[in-house]
Amino acid sequence: MRALPLPTRDGVGPSCTALPVGPWPTIAEFLIERFAAIPRATWEARMDAREVVDEHGVPVSAERPYEPRLRVYYYRSLEAEARIPFDELILSQDAHLLVVDKPHFLPVAPVGKYVQESLLVRLKRTLGLDQLAPLHRIDRETAGIVLFSVQPATRGAYHALFAQRAITKHYEAIVPWREGQVLPAVHRSRMAPDDHFMRMREVPGEPNAETHLALLEQRGAWARLQLSPVTGRRHQLRVHCAALGMPILNDAIYPTLRAEGGEDFSRPLQLLARELAFRDPVSGAERRFASTRALQLPHDGLRPKS
């Protein structure tokens, strides 16, 4: 694998953008237009510090002429990033695989306003594993098991487990429950992006998403379910539960997208990636990992919203 032209810094690898064919006189002018949220002075300061380079490691100056199809690398940073006040737990680590129990609210990888406060960057920073890469993703709002590849040489073998659906995945969720409700053993549907970029929805057509469901515990107006996805569509479990009339407790997206506001750490989405099991493609051993976290049924006084 070819080394990146900028090293990992504070757990964050460099970002990359490819320069398209276009009219920009300099590389700097393209970057300023392409990333309009970043002030010109910030780009100039990065270039003066030699923190913007091309694919060959040559620094990009503010005056450097534009070169279509060139790749440019730079460090992405945020001026202020509040810490997410929950910690991850490492469950297992060997030469090939790292298994982590992720808390609610922490994204798996840098996205949007989260860079340092992402699971990947935290782990790179604390373990010094610059080549660490997530093998799959779970939502920022979801807690539980996440697998990481430690080295590129065996990464493809672990990725194949997910592509071939050779991993057994069990989640748990807290949902509203009605007296006499019948839980289907399987829910299948066709999922597609919704009109809002944050949401998915069910649409007519051949199913492309399948979830197996089982009742684990029920008390009053609430139940704890086991959800076992066969497929891995974005937001699949959240969409399927909402479609069945039992949206997951504290879901801010389904069935209704709430207005964006401050983070309420007291109301985590009650969805947990509880367990993963598979045959290790490197060692051949049967492996099973379970989250140490647990979901609790709400007290009797809390009623589902109608």
JOHU-V458641 format. One record per residue. N is the residue number from 0. PSI is psi in radians with two decimals (NA if undefined). Layout:
BEGIN
n->[N N]
psi->[PSI PSI]
END
This chain:
BEGIN
n->[0 1 2 3 4 5 6 7 8 9 10 11 12 13 14 15 16 17 18 19 20 21 22 23 24 25 26 27 28 29 30 31 32 33 34 35 36 37 38 39 40 41 42 43 44 45 46 47 48 49 50 51 52 53 54 55 56 57 58 59 60 61 62 63 64 65 66 67 68 69 70 71 72 73 74 75 76 77 78 79 80 81 82 83 84 85 86 87 88 89 90 91 92 93 94 95 96 97 98 99 100 101 102 103 104 105 106 107 108 109 110 111 112 113 114 115 116 117 118 119 120 121 122 123 124 125 126 127 128 129 130 131 132 133 134 135 136 137 138 139 140 141 142 143 144 145 146 147 148 149 150 151 152 153 154 155 156 157 158 159 160 161 162 163 164 165 166 167 168 169 170 171 172 173 174 175 176 177 178 179 180 181 182 183 184 185 186 187 188 189 190 191 192 193 194 195 196 197 198 199 200 201 202 203 204 205 206 207 208 209 210 211 212 213 214 215 216 217 218 219 220 221 222 223 224 225 226 227 228 229 230 231 232 233 234 235 236 237 238 239 240 241 242 243 244 245 246 247 248 249 250 251 252 253 254 255 256 257 258 259 260 261 262 263 264 265 266 267 268 269 270 271 272 273 274 275 276 277 278 279 280 281 282 283 284 285 286 287 288 289 290 291 292 293 294 295 296 297 298 299 300 301 302 303 304 305]
psi->[2.31 2.33 2.54 2.61 -0.17 2.42 2.89 2.41 2.14 0.65 -0.02 2.13 2.86 2.57 2.79 2.46 2.43 2.34 2.07 2.94 2.29 -3.12 0.10 2.34 -0.55 2.81 -0.66 -0.74 -0.65 -0.83 -0.70 -0.68 -0.72 -0.68 1.27 -0.37 -0.24 2.11 2.67 -0.74 -0.58 -0.77 -0.72 -0.67 -0.69 -0.71 -0.68 -0.55 0.09 0.66 0.17 2.07 2.84 -3.11 -0.25 0.04 0.10 2.20 2.53 2.11 2.93 -0.40 -0.07 2.25 2.65 2.43 1.75 2.51 0.01 2.55 2.35 2.35 2.54 2.86 2.24 2.34 2.76 2.54 -0.75 2.24 1.89 2.47 2.38 2.08 0.78 2.57 2.55 2.85 2.18 2.14 -0.56 2.51 2.25 -2.88 -0.31 -0.52 2.40 2.25 2.18 2.49 1.84 2.44 2.89 2.71 -0.21 2.09 2.64 -0.75 2.83 2.34 2.42 -2.15 0.05 2.02 -1.31 -0.62 1.04 2.67 -0.77 -0.83 -0.70 -0.80 -0.74 -0.72 -0.74 -0.56 -0.26 0.53 1.55 -0.44 0.15 2.43 2.39 2.44 -0.27 3.03 2.60 2.74 2.65 -0.67 -0.26 2.46 2.86 -2.77 2.28 2.34 2.42 2.48 2.31 -0.60 2.50 -0.51 -0.57 0.10 -0.72 -0.62 -0.66 -0.65 -0.64 -0.51 -0.71 -0.72 -0.62 0.08 0.75 0.23 2.30 2.19 2.26 2.26 2.88 2.61 2.57 2.19 2.77 2.65 2.36 2.55 2.29 0.07 2.46 2.16 2.14 2.54 -0.54 2.45 2.18 2.49 2.95 2.19 2.53 2.82 2.47 3.10 -0.55 2.33 -0.37 -0.23 2.70 2.88 2.82 2.43 2.80 2.64 3.13 2.24 2.42 0.16 2.33 2.27 2.33 2.44 2.53 2.48 2.13 -0.63 2.52 2.35 2.07 -2.17 0.22 2.70 2.66 2.11 2.67 2.22 2.14 1.68 2.32 -0.64 3.02 0.90 2.64 2.26 0.40 -0.85 -0.64 -0.73 -0.77 -0.73 -0.75 -0.68 -0.49 0.10 0.35 1.21 2.50 2.41 2.30 0.35 2.10 0.04 -0.68 2.41 -0.21 2.28 2.04 2.69 2.45 2.38 -2.84 2.65 2.26 1.66 -0.18 -0.11 1.15 2.57 2.26 1.14 2.24 2.19 1.61 -0.72 2.49 2.42 2.47 2.87 2.16 2.16 -0.24 -0.88 -0.38 -0.03 2.60 2.25 2.49 2.30 2.33 2.47 2.54 -0.13 2.82 2.55 2.47 2.40 2.44 2.78 2.83 -0.43 -0.30 2.15 2.52 2.56 2.41 NA]
END
